[in-house]
């Protein structure tokens, strides 16, 4: 691994995003709009929004970064640019960390905007420190990026890559506590939910919403980061310098 | 011959999805401009990919500039262009080159030199997706030139180009070779043969002939390389 190469890749990914105004707008504005929509849906029962609002802040970065990363890395594999990079002095970790850095930075902006809108405009009640919302958001986004990198190895087309969303992301959303608090899920599902990374991200956000203590938040962030590291390692295993 | 070999292949065997593409190939490539000519699907790309270390091989060794192909010690000394241009469509020409220059650890000046070499200076701020196919493949070539490589491996760089541009590119390949870089160019167009210092004729994973264009024609008793190729195929097996 070479810091020069890692940073070059991160900067290049950000340049590509900057040129793609539509994607950038989707990354930053869409989560806020969806949040506002849900707030509106539950206008008659504000307690519900207070309960699911924090969970949404955890879900968006994960969902969006998973999608964006799986498609971009697939493009990188199929256009030959990844192979070209492998003929150069680039290590696998440079590639993975470059992507994680770039999308982590975007996630920091995304999380700040989304948290700002939720707290400032939609009156979401957060007891903990607002900056911790951003930390959890970034950890969450890096997890999404790492999983996206990993699954891109199993898709041949962008069409297939998008199908991984309902396969890998949606079950986590259903089980993370958004619909029903996890402890009220059937026992088997509760057990499964405890094995899924998004549950911990949602936990962290809920702790932030209900308590000023940050110990539990950091513990959850550590779990999410652990999952992200495992996903990055799996992603590294799918990146082969030599292919058929 | 062995002393000045830039690339040495020994008993190289490559199997791709159950099909043997290269079966125990021995080959040496020296300095100058070497043309690898053969029909589509004969294994040219597989051979070139083996030399830059991105092809999974089953047996045999590939030595490039004295070390194993694709090893860290040689990756910044070899320039490679694939058949697709392998650059980022959504970035400008300069952004692409700057990125790859940073990966290679080359100064910004290398970008301008590479742009001039492929005559793309006037398109430097254009987004690659808006360029023509020929211009795009020249961006790919510029990336391959960035690192001032000692070996330049180009997979069909002149396909589909305007004849004037093709002539200019071949002149460029010779200038690069004269400056000391070994240049290996693949093509499925036989009339490009005369432009090479050295020729490798390839068919179905085997090298039919290995020599200067004049020597190959003489050996086959043919007036041009296309006829020589046919004669060699019909006489059966490598010459």
Interface residues (C-beta under 8 A of the other chain):
Chain A: X4 X5 X7 X8 X9 X11 X12 X15 X16 X19 X20 X79 X80 X81 X83 X84 X85 X86 X87 X88 X89 X90 X240 X241 X242 X243 X244
Chain B: X16 X17 X52 X53 X54 X55 X56 X57 X70 X72 X75 X76 X78 X80 X82 X84 X85 X86 X87 X88 X89 X90 X91 X95 X99 X100 X102 X103 X104 X105 X127 X143 X147
